[in-house]
Amino acid sequence: MEDYHVKRHMHYSPNLTHCIETAINERLCIEIEYESNEREVTQRVVEPIRLIFNESKRQLAAYCRLREDFRVFRLDRMAMAKIVNQPFEMKAFPEDRLEL
């Protein structure tokens, strides 16, 4: 299993995107440590659906098991991400929920 750690407030690394892409392709959950806008840090298990690349932010569209809902996570707010051996059925992310 791949494991990736970054220090807070740093830009994400290509290793992070590789870890996420691997999880998407293999339909495996990832565990992330994520810092919200309010600076609250949570650990979550998410079902990664797709990476979103735009000019200002890199994001992950995923189903969050903690919140039991679809979420968009900024990669630069992930302090840790690792693949966990929990397969999932791919869900369709609601297009109107994307924050582009």
Secondary structure, DSSP 4 states (H G I P E B T S, - for coil): --EEE--TTS---HHHHHHHHHHHHHTEEEEEEEE-TT--EEEEEEEEEEEEE-SS-EEEEEEETTTTEEEEEEGGGEEEEEEEEEE----PPPGGG---
